[in-house]
């Protein structure tokens, strides 16, 4: 007689699809940076250094997480330049 292990369903935070909470947090931080950049020049509001660092970490994490198993960047760079020139 063989028995199989029960299948355990993975639970995602707040019952949303995988990555949704992370994307929401990233959009909140990036939205704050974009809002501060979009303020008129007469309002002298400087973006704090930690927001710059956090923004670069978020964007860097996105590209690092989505580049697994793909061709090296030099191989993809030519295709993306060709696509952007086609659009323009």
Secondary structure as GFF3:
##gff-version 3
##sequence-region A 1 88
A	DSSP	three_ten_helix	13	15	.	.	.	ID=ss1
A	DSSP	alpha_helix	20	38	.	.	.	ID=ss2
A	DSSP	alpha_helix	49	65	.	.	.	ID=ss3
A	DSSP	alpha_helix	73	87	.	.	.	ID=ss4
###
